[in-house]
Amino acid sequence: MARESVSFDLTDSPFGRVGLAWTERGGVFKVLKVFLPTKDTSMADHIRQDLPGSKRQSCETSELILEGIRRMLQGRVFEYNLSVLNLEACTDFQRRVLLEERKIPRGKASTYGKVAVRVGQPKGARAVGSALAANPFPLLIPCHRAVRSNGELGGFQGGLKMKKALLELEGVRFDPAGRVEPSFLW
């Protein structure tokens, strides 16, 4: 069987360069991964290290998604069809967590524990955190909207500065200690 061809495209954002890896299977576009800005290496090199053999190119769908990501990183709304994500590559638990995370409304945050309860794992806050830390679709699946039970940010692939900025762009407010104000918890 022939190896699947993986493509990627890049866009600039206020946070740095963002990458989108994708493939087409039988004419069906699928996002494989969203790469958040990195300081260690160029984004193209970072993607090629993670997905050897991938080549830079764009198509109409990748350009539309990257435009949507740029809009989102400017604080604007971006809606897309969930079917473009290669969720089949995720474990069942991670898929349930990501789909639940996507339900958190813009302008709100939830806690890892509350997400765990909603996916049927009431003692699974750490497992939810791990599933979100490995989210292949950050920004498209808004894992930045999950915080610790006390409102502290927790972790984020793009760093805590980016996580806080994304939440602020969406209208979430923080107390003087840097925790999400309780009225913004969903």
MIKOLVO-617699 format. One record per residue (C-alpha): residue number from 1; x, y, z; residue in one letter. Coordinates in pm, 1 decimal. Example, Ala and Ser with C-alpha at 12.3 -4.5 7.8 and 13.67 -1.06 7.14 Angstrom:
<rs>
+-----+----------+----------+----------+-----+
|   n |       c1 |       c2 |       c3 | res |
+-----+----------+----------+----------+-----+
|   1 |   1230.0 |   -450.0 |    780.0 |   A |
|   2 |   1367.0 |   -106.0 |    714.0 |   S |
+-----+----------+----------+----------+-----+
</rs>
This chain:
<rs>
+-----+----------+----------+----------+-----+
|   n |       c1 |       c2 |       c3 | res |
+-----+----------+----------+----------+-----+
|   1 |      0.0 |      0.0 |      0.0 |   M |
|   2 |    131.7 |    345.2 |    -91.1 |   A |
|   3 |    228.5 |    577.1 |    189.5 |   R |
|   4 |    -15.4 |    859.4 |    247.9 |   E |
|   5 |    102.3 |   1199.2 |    124.1 |   S |
|   6 |    106.9 |   1462.5 |    398.6 |   V |
|   7 |    103.4 |   1832.5 |    319.6 |   S |
|   8 |    134.1 |   2135.9 |    540.0 |   F |
|   9 |     79.7 |   2506.1 |    514.5 |   D |
|  10 |    176.9 |   2796.2 |    738.4 |   L |
|  11 |     30.8 |   3126.5 |    846.5 |   T |
|  12 |    151.5 |   3412.7 |   1056.8 |   D |
|  13 |    -38.3 |   3514.3 |   1366.5 |   S |
|  14 |      5.2 |   3763.6 |   1650.5 |   P |
|  15 |    161.5 |   3475.5 |   1849.1 |   F |
|  16 |    400.2 |   3356.2 |   1578.8 |   G |
|  17 |    378.9 |   3114.4 |   1290.7 |   R |
|  18 |    106.9 |   2845.9 |   1301.8 |   V |
|  19 |    117.9 |   2527.4 |   1094.3 |   G |
|  20 |   -158.0 |   2307.6 |    955.4 |   L |
|  21 |    -78.1 |   1951.3 |    846.6 |   A |
|  22 |   -333.8 |   1782.4 |    626.0 |   W |
|  23 |   -396.4 |   1508.5 |    376.9 |   T |
|  24 |   -654.3 |   1419.1 |    116.1 |   E |
|  25 |   -793.9 |   1068.5 |    111.3 |   R |
|  26 |  -1010.2 |    986.3 |   -186.7 |   G |
|  27 |  -1069.7 |   1356.1 |   -239.9 |   G |
|  28 |  -1165.4 |   1409.0 |    126.5 |   V |
|  29 |   -963.5 |   1674.8 |    311.7 |   F |
|  30 |   -854.4 |   1589.2 |    668.9 |   K |
|  31 |   -661.0 |   1802.1 |    917.6 |   V |
|  32 |   -395.6 |   1584.1 |   1078.3 |   L |
|  33 |   -251.8 |   1837.3 |   1318.1 |   K |
|  34 |   -234.4 |   2204.9 |   1409.7 |   V |
|  35 |    111.0 |   2323.2 |   1515.5 |   F |
|  36 |    133.1 |   2617.3 |   1754.9 |   L |
|  37 |    421.5 |   2865.5 |   1747.5 |   P |
|  38 |    758.7 |   2740.5 |   1862.6 |   T |
|  39 |   1074.9 |   2931.0 |   1942.7 |   K |
|  40 |   1315.9 |   2639.7 |   1909.0 |   D |
|  41 |   1307.2 |   2590.6 |   1532.5 |   T |
|  42 |   1131.8 |   2721.8 |   1223.9 |   S |
|  43 |    773.4 |   2601.6 |   1192.8 |   M |
|  44 |    843.5 |   2422.5 |    863.2 |   A |
|  45 |   1136.8 |   2234.9 |   1019.7 |   D |
|  46 |    927.7 |   2157.0 |   1328.4 |   H |
|  47 |    653.1 |   2004.7 |   1113.8 |   I |
|  48 |    900.8 |   1807.3 |    900.5 |   R |
|  49 |   1057.8 |   1665.0 |   1217.7 |   Q |
|  50 |    716.2 |   1554.8 |   1343.3 |   D |
|  51 |    587.6 |   1439.9 |   1002.8 |   L |
|  52 |    888.6 |   1329.0 |    794.7 |   P |
|  53 |    829.6 |   1346.0 |    422.1 |   G |
|  54 |    559.7 |   1611.2 |    449.9 |   S |
|  55 |    571.7 |   1885.5 |    191.4 |   K |
|  56 |    456.7 |   2244.3 |    197.9 |   R |
|  57 |    159.6 |   2317.4 |    -22.8 |   Q |
|  58 |   -186.4 |   2458.7 |      7.7 |   S |
|  59 |   -529.2 |   2394.7 |   -128.0 |   C |
|  60 |   -855.1 |   2586.4 |   -107.2 |   E |
|  61 |   -963.4 |   2407.9 |    212.3 |   T |
|  62 |   -629.8 |   2451.6 |    391.3 |   S |
|  63 |   -631.8 |   2820.9 |    302.0 |   E |
|  64 |   -986.4 |   2860.5 |    438.4 |   L |
|  65 |   -894.6 |   2688.8 |    765.2 |   I |
|  66 |   -579.4 |   2896.5 |    806.8 |   L |
|  67 |   -779.9 |   3212.1 |    738.8 |   E |
|  68 |  -1022.1 |   3099.7 |   1009.4 |   G |
|  69 |   -735.7 |   3039.3 |   1251.7 |   I |
|  70 |   -600.4 |   3388.3 |   1179.1 |   R |
|  71 |   -948.0 |   3530.7 |   1248.5 |   R |
|  72 |   -967.7 |   3335.4 |   1574.2 |   M |
|  73 |   -626.3 |   3460.3 |   1683.7 |   L |
|  74 |   -751.2 |   3814.7 |   1626.7 |   Q |
|  75 |  -1045.1 |   3749.8 |   1858.4 |   G |
|  76 |  -1304.3 |   3683.1 |   1589.3 |   R |
|  77 |  -1535.6 |   3384.7 |   1551.5 |   V |
|  78 |  -1445.1 |   3093.4 |   1324.4 |   F |
|  79 |  -1690.6 |   2813.8 |   1253.6 |   E |
|  80 |  -1591.2 |   2499.9 |   1063.4 |   Y |
|  81 |  -1724.6 |   2154.2 |    993.2 |   N |
|  82 |  -1595.4 |   1902.8 |   1248.2 |   L |
|  83 |  -1566.2 |   1639.5 |    973.6 |   S |
|  84 |  -1243.2 |   1802.5 |    849.9 |   V |
|  85 |  -1057.9 |   1680.3 |   1161.1 |   L |
|  86 |   -890.0 |   1339.9 |   1158.9 |   N |
|  87 |  -1046.3 |   1241.9 |   1491.5 |   L |
|  88 |  -1006.2 |    875.2 |   1397.8 |   E |
|  89 |   -639.1 |    907.0 |   1497.7 |   A |
|  90 |   -739.1 |    981.7 |   1858.8 |   C |
|  91 |   -817.1 |    724.4 |   2124.9 |   T |
|  92 |  -1183.1 |    684.1 |   2215.8 |   D |
|  93 |  -1129.3 |    867.6 |   2546.4 |   F |
|  94 |   -939.1 |   1154.2 |   2385.0 |   Q |
|  95 |  -1204.5 |   1187.0 |   2114.8 |   R |
|  96 |  -1478.4 |   1211.2 |   2382.9 |   R |
|  97 |  -1275.2 |   1473.4 |   2572.2 |   V |
|  98 |  -1209.2 |   1677.3 |   2257.2 |   L |
|  99 |  -1573.2 |   1669.9 |   2151.2 |   L |
| 100 |  -1680.9 |   1775.3 |   2501.5 |   E |
| 101 |  -1419.7 |   2049.8 |   2507.9 |   E |
| 102 |  -1555.9 |   2184.1 |   2180.0 |   R |
| 103 |  -1892.4 |   2240.3 |   2353.4 |   K |
| 104 |  -1748.0 |   2497.4 |   2594.9 |   I |
| 105 |  -1887.4 |   2827.5 |   2468.0 |   P |
| 106 |  -1665.9 |   3108.1 |   2349.9 |   R |
| 107 |  -1614.1 |   3351.2 |   2638.2 |   G |
| 108 |  -1625.8 |   3075.8 |   2899.6 |   K |
| 109 |  -1384.3 |   2827.1 |   3051.7 |   A |
| 110 |  -1449.2 |   2497.1 |   3223.5 |   S |
| 111 |  -1239.7 |   2284.9 |   3454.5 |   T |
| 112 |  -1060.7 |   1961.1 |   3376.7 |   Y |
| 113 |  -1276.1 |   1800.3 |   3647.1 |   G |
| 114 |  -1604.7 |   1918.6 |   3498.7 |   K |
| 115 |  -1501.1 |   1788.9 |   3156.0 |   V |
| 116 |  -1411.5 |   1456.9 |   3319.4 |   A |
| 117 |  -1759.2 |   1433.3 |   3473.9 |   V |
| 118 |  -1921.0 |   1512.4 |   3138.6 |   R |
| 119 |  -1729.3 |   1230.4 |   2964.9 |   V |
| 120 |  -1824.2 |    981.8 |   3236.7 |   G |
| 121 |  -1492.1 |    978.1 |   3426.3 |   Q |
| 122 |  -1565.6 |   1179.0 |   3743.5 |   P |
| 123 |  -1220.8 |   1112.5 |   3890.8 |   K |
| 124 |  -1044.1 |   1165.8 |   3558.0 |   G |
| 125 |   -936.8 |   1532.1 |   3572.8 |   A |
| 126 |   -570.1 |   1440.3 |   3520.7 |   R |
| 127 |   -658.9 |   1208.7 |   3233.3 |   A |
| 128 |   -857.2 |   1491.9 |   3074.5 |   V |
| 129 |   -555.4 |   1719.6 |   3115.4 |   G |
| 130 |   -333.7 |   1460.0 |   2948.3 |   S |
| 131 |   -581.1 |   1413.5 |   2661.5 |   A |
| 132 |   -591.9 |   1788.8 |   2606.4 |   L |
| 133 |   -212.7 |   1821.5 |   2631.0 |   A |
| 134 |   -191.8 |   1580.9 |   2336.6 |   A |
| 135 |   -472.4 |   1753.5 |   2142.6 |   N |
| 136 |   -365.4 |   1736.6 |   1776.7 |   P |
| 137 |   -606.5 |   2021.0 |   1691.5 |   F |
| 138 |   -536.7 |   2309.6 |   1931.2 |   P |
| 139 |   -734.8 |   2621.4 |   1840.4 |   L |
| 140 |   -977.7 |   2417.7 |   1627.6 |   L |
| 141 |  -1065.1 |   2217.7 |   1940.4 |   I |
| 142 |  -1036.5 |   2497.5 |   2199.6 |   P |
| 143 |   -838.7 |   2316.3 |   2468.3 |   C |
| 144 |   -732.7 |   2657.6 |   2600.7 |   H |
| 145 |  -1081.3 |   2676.0 |   2756.8 |   R |
| 146 |  -1000.7 |   2411.3 |   3021.4 |   A |
| 147 |   -849.7 |   2531.2 |   3349.2 |   V |
| 148 |   -777.9 |   2393.3 |   3694.2 |   R |
| 149 |  -1058.1 |   2368.7 |   3950.2 |   S |
| 150 |   -930.8 |   2683.0 |   4127.7 |   N |
| 151 |   -936.6 |   2885.6 |   3804.0 |   G |
| 152 |   -559.8 |   2870.0 |   3745.5 |   E |
| 153 |   -465.4 |   2816.5 |   3383.6 |   L |
| 154 |   -308.0 |   2470.4 |   3403.8 |   G |
| 155 |   -112.5 |   2389.7 |   3088.6 |   G |
| 156 |   -126.1 |   2461.2 |   2715.9 |   F |
| 157 |     83.4 |   2354.6 |   2417.5 |   Q |
| 158 |    132.9 |   2718.5 |   2315.2 |   G |
| 159 |    233.9 |   2827.2 |   2665.5 |   G |
| 160 |     39.3 |   2996.8 |   2942.2 |   L |
| 161 |     86.0 |   3346.5 |   2799.0 |   K |
| 162 |    -88.1 |   3237.7 |   2477.3 |   M |
| 163 |   -360.0 |   3050.5 |   2669.7 |   K |
| 164 |   -444.1 |   3356.1 |   2879.5 |   K |
| 165 |   -438.9 |   3581.8 |   2573.0 |   A |
| 166 |   -675.7 |   3348.6 |   2384.5 |   L |
| 167 |   -919.4 |   3344.0 |   2675.0 |   L |
| 168 |   -901.8 |   3723.5 |   2703.8 |   E |
| 169 |   -965.0 |   3758.4 |   2328.5 |   L |
| 170 |  -1282.6 |   3556.7 |   2385.0 |   E |
| 171 |  -1391.3 |   3781.8 |   2672.0 |   G |
| 172 |  -1288.6 |   3573.6 |   2975.3 |   V |
| 173 |  -1179.9 |   3784.8 |   3270.9 |   R |
| 174 |   -919.9 |   3707.4 |   3536.2 |   F |
| 175 |   -888.2 |   3802.5 |   3901.1 |   D |
| 176 |   -576.0 |   3985.7 |   4030.2 |   P |
| 177 |   -409.2 |   3647.2 |   4102.8 |   A |
| 178 |   -445.3 |   3544.9 |   3735.7 |   G |
| 179 |   -727.8 |   3295.0 |   3789.4 |   R |
| 180 |  -1040.8 |   3282.1 |   3574.1 |   V |
| 181 |  -1316.0 |   3474.7 |   3750.6 |   E |
| 182 |  -1584.8 |   3228.9 |   3869.2 |   P |
| 183 |  -1859.6 |   3398.2 |   3663.4 |   S |
| 184 |  -1670.9 |   3291.7 |   3347.3 |   F |
| 185 |  -1667.9 |   2922.9 |   3439.5 |   L |
| 186 |  -1914.7 |   2710.4 |   3244.5 |   W |
+-----+----------+----------+----------+-----+
</rs>
